[in-house]
Amino acid sequence: MTGLNTILIVLGLFLAGGVYSFAKQKQPTGVIVLLGICSALCLLAGILRIQGLWE
């Protein structure tokens, strides 16, 4: 696993925690959706890089 993979996965998990926190605080839905999309993209990119499907 390279440094970029680790950063992407950690960032994705951090953003996922933000989604949970913002939803719990009843923040605007647009912010929650945006954080959720960013989280999913970071996690997906990290996983694809680990699998060697995206370089």
mmCIF file of the N, C-alpha and C atoms, coordinates in Angstrom:
data_MODEL
# 
_entry.id   MODEL 
# 
loop_
_atom_site.group_PDB 
_atom_site.id 
_atom_site.type_symbol 
_atom_site.label_atom_id 
_atom_site.label_alt_id 
_atom_site.label_comp_id 
_atom_site.label_asym_id 
_atom_site.label_entity_id 
_atom_site.label_seq_id 
_atom_site.pdbx_PDB_ins_code 
_atom_site.Cartn_x 
_atom_site.Cartn_y 
_atom_site.Cartn_z 
_atom_site.occupancy 
_atom_site.B_iso_or_equiv 
_atom_site.pdbx_formal_charge 
_atom_site.auth_seq_id 
_atom_site.auth_comp_id 
_atom_site.auth_asym_id 
_atom_site.auth_atom_id 
_atom_site.pdbx_PDB_model_num 
ATOM 1   N N  . MET A 1 1  ? 0.854   -1.166 0.000   1.00 0.00 ? 1  MET A N  1 
ATOM 2   C CA . MET A 1 1  ? 0.000   0.000  0.000   1.00 0.00 ? 1  MET A CA 1 
ATOM 3   C C  . MET A 1 1  ? 0.906   1.238  0.000   1.00 0.00 ? 1  MET A C  1 
ATOM 4   N N  . THR A 1 2  ? 0.629   2.168  -0.881  1.00 0.00 ? 2  THR A N  1 
ATOM 5   C CA . THR A 1 2  ? 1.433   3.379  -0.956  1.00 0.00 ? 2  THR A CA 1 
ATOM 6   C C  . THR A 1 2  ? 0.844   4.469  -0.081  1.00 0.00 ? 2  THR A C  1 
ATOM 7   N N  . GLY A 1 3  ? 1.583   5.560  0.024   1.00 0.00 ? 3  GLY A N  1 
ATOM 8   C CA . GLY A 1 3  ? 1.133   6.670  0.849   1.00 0.00 ? 3  GLY A CA 1 
ATOM 9   C C  . GLY A 1 3  ? -0.165  7.288  0.357   1.00 0.00 ? 3  GLY A C  1 
ATOM 10  N N  . LEU A 1 4  ? -0.308  7.404  -0.982  1.00 0.00 ? 4  LEU A N  1 
ATOM 11  C CA . LEU A 1 4  ? -1.522  7.997  -1.529  1.00 0.00 ? 4  LEU A CA 1 
ATOM 12  C C  . LEU A 1 4  ? -2.746  7.141  -1.223  1.00 0.00 ? 4  LEU A C  1 
ATOM 13  N N  . ASN A 1 5  ? -2.603  5.840  -1.299  1.00 0.00 ? 5  ASN A N  1 
ATOM 14  C CA . ASN A 1 5  ? -3.722  4.951  -0.957  1.00 0.00 ? 5  ASN A CA 1 
ATOM 15  C C  . ASN A 1 5  ? -4.160  5.182  0.481   1.00 0.00 ? 5  ASN A C  1 
ATOM 16  N N  . THR A 1 6  ? -3.184  5.257  1.364   1.00 0.00 ? 6  THR A N  1 
ATOM 17  C CA . THR A 1 6  ? -3.480  5.463  2.779   1.00 0.00 ? 6  THR A CA 1 
ATOM 18  C C  . THR A 1 6  ? -4.178  6.802  3.001   1.00 0.00 ? 6  THR A C  1 
ATOM 19  N N  . ILE A 1 7  ? -3.665  7.840  2.361   1.00 0.00 ? 7  ILE A N  1 
ATOM 20  C CA . ILE A 1 7  ? -4.266  9.171  2.508   1.00 0.00 ? 7  ILE A CA 1 
ATOM 21  C C  . ILE A 1 7  ? -5.706  9.172  2.013   1.00 0.00 ? 7  ILE A C  1 
ATOM 22  N N  . LEU A 1 8  ? -5.958  8.559  0.859   1.00 0.00 ? 8  LEU A N  1 
ATOM 23  C CA . LEU A 1 8  ? -7.312  8.531  0.309   1.00 0.00 ? 8  LEU A CA 1 
ATOM 24  C C  . LEU A 1 8  ? -8.279  7.796  1.231   1.00 0.00 ? 8  LEU A C  1 
ATOM 25  N N  . ILE A 1 9  ? -7.845  6.670  1.765   1.00 0.00 ? 9  ILE A N  1 
ATOM 26  C CA . ILE A 1 9  ? -8.729  5.889  2.632   1.00 0.00 ? 9  ILE A CA 1 
ATOM 27  C C  . ILE A 1 9  ? -8.981  6.612  3.954   1.00 0.00 ? 9  ILE A C  1 
ATOM 28  N N  . VAL A 1 10 ? -7.923  7.183  4.537   1.00 0.00 ? 10 VAL A N  1 
ATOM 29  C CA . VAL A 1 10 ? -8.088  7.912  5.791   1.00 0.00 ? 10 VAL A CA 1 
ATOM 30  C C  . VAL A 1 10 ? -8.982  9.134  5.581   1.00 0.00 ? 10 VAL A C  1 
ATOM 31  N N  . LEU A 1 11 ? -8.775  9.856  4.487   1.00 0.00 ? 11 LEU A N  1 
ATOM 32  C CA . LEU A 1 11 ? -9.611  11.015 4.183   1.00 0.00 ? 11 LEU A CA 1 
ATOM 33  C C  . LEU A 1 11 ? -11.068 10.602 3.984   1.00 0.00 ? 11 LEU A C  1 
ATOM 34  N N  . GLY A 1 12 ? -11.288 9.480  3.289   1.00 0.00 ? 12 GLY A N  1 
ATOM 35  C CA . GLY A 1 12 ? -12.645 8.983  3.090   1.00 0.00 ? 12 GLY A CA 1 
ATOM 36  C C  . GLY A 1 12 ? -13.330 8.638  4.396   1.00 0.00 ? 12 GLY A C  1 
ATOM 37  N N  . LEU A 1 13 ? -12.590 8.000  5.296   1.00 0.00 ? 13 LEU A N  1 
ATOM 38  C CA . LEU A 1 13 ? -13.169 7.657  6.600   1.00 0.00 ? 13 LEU A CA 1 
ATOM 39  C C  . LEU A 1 13 ? -13.416 8.901  7.451   1.00 0.00 ? 13 LEU A C  1 
ATOM 40  N N  . PHE A 1 14 ? -12.509 9.878  7.354   1.00 0.00 ? 14 PHE A N  1 
ATOM 41  C CA . PHE A 1 14 ? -12.693 11.142 8.072   1.00 0.00 ? 14 PHE A CA 1 
ATOM 42  C C  . PHE A 1 14 ? -13.951 11.849 7.582   1.00 0.00 ? 14 PHE A C  1 
ATOM 43  N N  . LEU A 1 15 ? -14.144 11.893 6.271   1.00 0.00 ? 15 LEU A N  1 
ATOM 44  C CA . LEU A 1 15 ? -15.337 12.528 5.714   1.00 0.00 ? 15 LEU A CA 1 
ATOM 45  C C  . LEU A 1 15 ? -16.604 11.757 6.080   1.00 0.00 ? 15 LEU A C  1 
ATOM 46  N N  . ALA A 1 16 ? -16.502 10.421 6.136   1.00 0.00 ? 16 ALA A N  1 
ATOM 47  C CA . ALA A 1 16 ? -17.656 9.622  6.550   1.00 0.00 ? 16 ALA A CA 1 
ATOM 48  C C  . ALA A 1 16 ? -18.047 9.953  7.988   1.00 0.00 ? 16 ALA A C  1 
ATOM 49  N N  . GLY A 1 17 ? -17.052 10.175 8.849   1.00 0.00 ? 17 GLY A N  1 
ATOM 50  C CA . GLY A 1 17 ? -17.337 10.604 10.215  1.00 0.00 ? 17 GLY A CA 1 
ATOM 51  C C  . GLY A 1 17 ? -17.996 11.973 10.244  1.00 0.00 ? 17 GLY A C  1 
ATOM 52  N N  . GLY A 1 18 ? -17.575 12.837 9.319   1.00 0.00 ? 18 GLY A N  1 
ATOM 53  C CA . GLY A 1 18 ? -18.192 14.157 9.203   1.00 0.00 ? 18 GLY A CA 1 
ATOM 54  C C  . GLY A 1 18 ? -19.647 14.060 8.794   1.00 0.00 ? 18 GLY A C  1 
ATOM 55  N N  . VAL A 1 19 ? -19.935 13.137 7.886   1.00 0.00 ? 19 VAL A N  1 
ATOM 56  C CA . VAL A 1 19 ? -21.322 12.926 7.458   1.00 0.00 ? 19 VAL A CA 1 
ATOM 57  C C  . VAL A 1 19 ? -22.171 12.523 8.666   1.00 0.00 ? 19 VAL A C  1 
ATOM 58  N N  . TYR A 1 20 ? -21.678 11.593 9.442   1.00 0.00 ? 20 TYR A N  1 
ATOM 59  C CA . TYR A 1 20 ? -22.414 11.139 10.624  1.00 0.00 ? 20 TYR A CA 1 
ATOM 60  C C  . TYR A 1 20 ? -22.626 12.294 11.600  1.00 0.00 ? 20 TYR A C  1 
ATOM 61  N N  . SER A 1 21 ? -21.557 13.038 11.850  1.00 0.00 ? 21 SER A N  1 
ATOM 62  C CA . SER A 1 21 ? -21.640 14.147 12.790  1.00 0.00 ? 21 SER A CA 1 
ATOM 63  C C  . SER A 1 21 ? -22.604 15.228 12.308  1.00 0.00 ? 21 SER A C  1 
ATOM 64  N N  . PHE A 1 22 ? -22.510 15.587 11.025  1.00 0.00 ? 22 PHE A N  1 
ATOM 65  C CA . PHE A 1 22 ? -23.390 16.619 10.489  1.00 0.00 ? 22 PHE A CA 1 
ATOM 66  C C  . PHE A 1 22 ? -24.845 16.164 10.494  1.00 0.00 ? 22 PHE A C  1 
ATOM 67  N N  . ALA A 1 23 ? -25.080 14.894 10.196  1.00 0.00 ? 23 ALA A N  1 
ATOM 68  C CA . ALA A 1 23 ? -26.450 14.376 10.208  1.00 0.00 ? 23 ALA A CA 1 
ATOM 69  C C  . ALA A 1 23 ? -27.005 14.395 11.629  1.00 0.00 ? 23 ALA A C  1 
ATOM 70  N N  . LYS A 1 24 ? -26.151 14.073 12.600  1.00 0.00 ? 24 LYS A N  1 
ATOM 71  C CA . LYS A 1 24 ? -26.580 14.059 13.992  1.00 0.00 ? 24 LYS A CA 1 
ATOM 72  C C  . LYS A 1 24 ? -26.909 15.473 14.480  1.00 0.00 ? 24 LYS A C  1 
ATOM 73  N N  . GLN A 1 25 ? -26.189 16.487 13.949  1.00 0.00 ? 25 GLN A N  1 
ATOM 74  C CA . GLN A 1 25 ? -26.424 17.878 14.333  1.00 0.00 ? 25 GLN A CA 1 
ATOM 75  C C  . GLN A 1 25 ? -27.527 18.534 13.510  1.00 0.00 ? 25 GLN A C  1 
ATOM 76  N N  . LYS A 1 26 ? -28.106 17.766 12.596  1.00 0.00 ? 26 LYS A N  1 
ATOM 77  C CA . LYS A 1 26 ? -29.180 18.248 11.724  1.00 0.00 ? 26 LYS A CA 1 
ATOM 78  C C  . LYS A 1 26 ? -28.747 19.451 10.876  1.00 0.00 ? 26 LYS A C  1 
ATOM 79  N N  . GLN A 1 27 ? -27.567 19.321 10.268  1.00 0.00 ? 27 GLN A N  1 
ATOM 80  C CA . GLN A 1 27 ? -27.050 20.337 9.355   1.00 0.00 ? 27 GLN A CA 1 
ATOM 81  C C  . GLN A 1 27 ? -27.830 20.273 8.037   1.00 0.00 ? 27 GLN A C  1 
ATOM 82  N N  . PRO A 1 28 ? -27.652 21.255 7.146   1.00 0.00 ? 28 PRO A N  1 
ATOM 83  C CA . PRO A 1 28 ? -28.366 21.234 5.862   1.00 0.00 ? 28 PRO A CA 1 
ATOM 84  C C  . PRO A 1 28 ? -28.064 19.974 5.054   1.00 0.00 ? 28 PRO A C  1 
ATOM 85  N N  . THR A 1 29 ? -29.072 19.479 4.381   1.00 0.00 ? 29 THR A N  1 
ATOM 86  C CA . THR A 1 29 ? -28.954 18.236 3.625   1.00 0.00 ? 29 THR A CA 1 
ATOM 87  C C  . THR A 1 29 ? -27.900 18.331 2.529   1.00 0.00 ? 29 THR A C  1 
ATOM 88  N N  . GLY A 1 30 ? -27.770 19.491 1.901   1.00 0.00 ? 30 GLY A N  1 
ATOM 89  C CA . GLY A 1 30 ? -26.786 19.657 0.826   1.00 0.00 ? 30 GLY A CA 1 
ATOM 90  C C  . GLY A 1 30 ? -25.369 19.406 1.299   1.00 0.00 ? 30 GLY A C  1 
ATOM 91  N N  . VAL A 1 31 ? -25.045 19.865 2.496   1.00 0.00 ? 31 VAL A N  1 
ATOM 92  C CA . VAL A 1 31 ? -23.712 19.656 3.055   1.00 0.00 ? 31 VAL A CA 1 
ATOM 93  C C  . VAL A 1 31 ? -23.481 18.175 3.330   1.00 0.00 ? 31 VAL A C  1 
ATOM 94  N N  . ILE A 1 32 ? -24.475 17.520 3.861   1.00 0.00 ? 32 ILE A N  1 
ATOM 95  C CA . ILE A 1 32 ? -24.358 16.090 4.176   1.00 0.00 ? 32 ILE A CA 1 
ATOM 96  C C  . ILE A 1 32 ? -24.172 15.279 2.902   1.00 0.00 ? 32 ILE A C  1 
ATOM 97  N N  . VAL A 1 33 ? -24.940 15.604 1.859   1.00 0.00 ? 33 VAL A N  1 
ATOM 98  C CA . VAL A 1 33 ? -24.825 14.882 0.589   1.00 0.00 ? 33 VAL A CA 1 
ATOM 99  C C  . VAL A 1 33 ? -23.451 15.112 -0.034  1.00 0.00 ? 33 VAL A C  1 
ATOM 100 N N  . LEU A 1 34 ? -22.972 16.348 -0.007  1.00 0.00 ? 34 LEU A N  1 
ATOM 101 C CA . LEU A 1 34 ? -21.663 16.663 -0.574  1.00 0.00 ? 34 LEU A CA 1 
ATOM 102 C C  . LEU A 1 34 ? -20.552 15.917 0.157   1.00 0.00 ? 34 LEU A C  1 
ATOM 103 N N  . LEU A 1 35 ? -20.593 15.904 1.479   1.00 0.00 ? 35 LEU A N  1 
ATOM 104 C CA . LEU A 1 35 ? -19.593 15.164 2.241   1.00 0.00 ? 35 LEU A CA 1 
ATOM 105 C C  . LEU A 1 35 ? -19.683 13.664 1.967   1.00 0.00 ? 35 LEU A C  1 
ATOM 106 N N  . GLY A 1 36 ? -20.894 13.151 1.826   1.00 0.00 ? 36 GLY A N  1 
ATOM 107 C CA . GLY A 1 36 ? -21.069 11.730 1.533   1.00 0.00 ? 36 GLY A CA 1 
ATOM 108 C C  . GLY A 1 36 ? -20.487 11.351 0.186   1.00 0.00 ? 36 GLY A C  1 
ATOM 109 N N  . ILE A 1 37 ? -20.713 12.187 -0.813  1.00 0.00 ? 37 ILE A N  1 
ATOM 110 C CA . ILE A 1 37 ? -20.164 11.921 -2.151  1.00 0.00 ? 37 ILE A CA 1 
ATOM 111 C C  . ILE A 1 37 ? -18.639 11.971 -2.113  1.00 0.00 ? 37 ILE A C  1 
ATOM 112 N N  . CYS A 1 38 ? -18.087 12.987 -1.455  1.00 0.00 ? 38 CYS A N  1 
ATOM 113 C CA . CYS A 1 38 ? -16.626 13.101 -1.355  1.00 0.00 ? 38 CYS A CA 1 
ATOM 114 C C  . CYS A 1 38 ? -16.032 11.907 -0.623  1.00 0.00 ? 38 CYS A C  1 
ATOM 115 N N  . SER A 1 39 ? -16.694 11.483 0.434   1.00 0.00 ? 39 SER A N  1 
ATOM 116 C CA . SER A 1 39 ? -16.227 10.326 1.196   1.00 0.00 ? 39 SER A CA 1 
ATOM 117 C C  . SER A 1 39 ? -16.220 9.071  0.338   1.00 0.00 ? 39 SER A C  1 
ATOM 118 N N  . ALA A 1 40 ? -17.315 8.841  -0.376  1.00 0.00 ? 40 ALA A N  1 
ATOM 119 C CA . ALA A 1 40 ? -17.409 7.649  -1.226  1.00 0.00 ? 40 ALA A CA 1 
ATOM 120 C C  . ALA A 1 40 ? -16.360 7.673  -2.331  1.00 0.00 ? 40 ALA A C  1 
ATOM 121 N N  . LEU A 1 41 ? -16.116 8.826  -2.928  1.00 0.00 ? 41 LEU A N  1 
ATOM 122 C CA . LEU A 1 41 ? -15.118 8.921  -3.993  1.00 0.00 ? 41 LEU A CA 1 
ATOM 123 C C  . LEU A 1 41 ? -13.706 8.672  -3.476  1.00 0.00 ? 41 LEU A C  1 
ATOM 124 N N  . CYS A 1 42 ? -13.390 9.208  -2.306  1.00 0.00 ? 42 CYS A N  1 
ATOM 125 C CA . CYS A 1 42 ? -12.057 8.978  -1.734  1.00 0.00 ? 42 CYS A CA 1 
ATOM 126 C C  . CYS A 1 42 ? -11.852 7.503  -1.396  1.00 0.00 ? 42 CYS A C  1 
ATOM 127 N N  . LEU A 1 43 ? -12.850 6.895  -0.781  1.00 0.00 ? 43 LEU A N  1 
ATOM 128 C CA . LEU A 1 43 ? -12.733 5.476  -0.449  1.00 0.00 ? 43 LEU A CA 1 
ATOM 129 C C  . LEU A 1 43 ? -12.634 4.615  -1.702  1.00 0.00 ? 43 LEU A C  1 
ATOM 130 N N  . LEU A 1 44 ? -13.436 4.928  -2.712  1.00 0.00 ? 44 LEU A N  1 
ATOM 131 C CA . LEU A 1 44 ? -13.402 4.170  -3.954  1.00 0.00 ? 44 LEU A CA 1 
ATOM 132 C C  . LEU A 1 44 ? -12.052 4.306  -4.643  1.00 0.00 ? 44 LEU A C  1 
ATOM 133 N N  . ALA A 1 45 ? -11.518 5.525  -4.692  1.00 0.00 ? 45 ALA A N  1 
ATOM 134 C CA . ALA A 1 45 ? -10.215 5.742  -5.327  1.00 0.00 ? 45 ALA A CA 1 
ATOM 135 C C  . ALA A 1 45 ? -9.120  4.984  -4.586  1.00 0.00 ? 45 ALA A C  1 
ATOM 136 N N  . GLY A 1 46 ? -9.149  5.005  -3.261  1.00 0.00 ? 46 GLY A N  1 
ATOM 137 C CA . GLY A 1 46 ? -8.150  4.274  -2.488  1.00 0.00 ? 46 GLY A CA 1 
ATOM 138 C C  . GLY A 1 46 ? -8.230  2.777  -2.716  1.00 0.00 ? 46 GLY A C  1 
ATOM 139 N N  . ILE A 1 47 ? -9.436  2.242  -2.759  1.00 0.00 ? 47 ILE A N  1 
ATOM 140 C CA . ILE A 1 47 ? -9.611  0.798  -2.981  1.00 0.00 ? 47 ILE A CA 1 
ATOM 141 C C  . ILE A 1 47 ? -9.195  0.409  -4.394  1.00 0.00 ? 47 ILE A C  1 
ATOM 142 N N  . LEU A 1 48 ? -9.561  1.223  -5.377  1.00 0.00 ? 48 LEU A N  1 
ATOM 143 C CA . LEU A 1 48 ? -9.161  0.921  -6.751  1.00 0.00 ? 48 LEU A CA 1 
ATOM 144 C C  . LEU A 1 48 ? -7.646  0.960  -6.914  1.00 0.00 ? 48 LEU A C  1 
ATOM 145 N N  . ARG A 1 49 ? -6.979  1.878  -6.230  1.00 0.00 ? 49 ARG A N  1 
ATOM 146 C CA . ARG A 1 49 ? -5.523  1.935  -6.304  1.00 0.00 ? 49 ARG A CA 1 
ATOM 147 C C  . ARG A 1 49 ? -4.897  0.719  -5.633  1.00 0.00 ? 49 ARG A C  1 
ATOM 148 N N  . ILE A 1 50 ? -5.479  0.253  -4.542  1.00 0.00 ? 50 ILE A N  1 
ATOM 149 C CA . ILE A 1 50 ? -4.941  -0.941 -3.871  1.00 0.00 ? 50 ILE A CA 1 
ATOM 150 C C  . ILE A 1 50 ? -5.073  -2.155 -4.783  1.00 0.00 ? 50 ILE A C  1 
ATOM 151 N N  . GLN A 1 51 ? -6.204  -2.269 -5.465  1.00 0.00 ? 51 GLN A N  1 
ATOM 152 C CA . GLN A 1 51 ? -6.446  -3.398 -6.351  1.00 0.00 ? 51 GLN A CA 1 
ATOM 153 C C  . GLN A 1 51 ? -5.640  -3.299 -7.646  1.00 0.00 ? 51 GLN A C  1 
ATOM 154 N N  . GLY A 1 52 ? -5.028  -2.148 -7.910  1.00 0.00 ? 52 GLY A N  1 
ATOM 155 C CA . GLY A 1 52 ? -4.240  -1.981 -9.114  1.00 0.00 ? 52 GLY A CA 1 
ATOM 156 C C  . GLY A 1 52 ? -5.067  -1.665 -10.343 1.00 0.00 ? 52 GLY A C  1 
ATOM 157 N N  . LEU A 1 53 ? -6.320  -1.282 -10.154 1.00 0.00 ? 53 LEU A N  1 
ATOM 158 C CA . LEU A 1 53 ? -7.189  -0.982 -11.290 1.00 0.00 ? 53 LEU A CA 1 
ATOM 159 C C  . LEU A 1 53 ? -7.066  0.462  -11.749 1.00 0.00 ? 53 LEU A C  1 
ATOM 160 N N  . TRP A 1 54 ? -6.448  1.300  -10.913 1.00 0.00 ? 54 TRP A N  1 
ATOM 161 C CA . TRP A 1 54 ? -6.285  2.702  -11.262 1.00 0.00 ? 54 TRP A CA 1 
ATOM 162 C C  . TRP A 1 54 ? -4.915  3.147  -10.779 1.00 0.00 ? 54 TRP A C  1 
ATOM 163 N N  . GLU A 1 55 ? -4.100  3.631  -11.687 1.00 0.00 ? 55 GLU A N  1 
ATOM 164 C CA . GLU A 1 55 ? -2.736  4.021  -11.314 1.00 0.00 ? 55 GLU A CA 1 
ATOM 165 C C  . GLU A 1 55 ? -2.537  5.485  -11.404 1.00 0.00 ? 55 GLU A C  1 
# 
